[in-house]
Amino acid sequence: MSAMNMQTNEHRASASSATRLEARPIARLRNKDNGNVIGLIYEWNTGETQAAWFGKAERTFLIEEFG
């Protein structure tokens, strides 16, 4: 199993003052060339989003939001 590479982006100014308790997947990250799933985007209860890559982080990718 490959390691996950986690990267966080804050989307709300107040997000850093809250404690992260749980996250839910909100989108898939897909390889731009072959469409393979290469990671997921999670949203924390604080409003922060975090990319979890299934290997090395990619510079170009497609985001497929869950419906």
Secondary structure, DSSP 8 states (H G I E B T S, - for coil): ----EEEEE--SGGGGGS----EEEEEEEEETTT--EEEEEEEETTS-EEEEESSS--SSEEEEE--
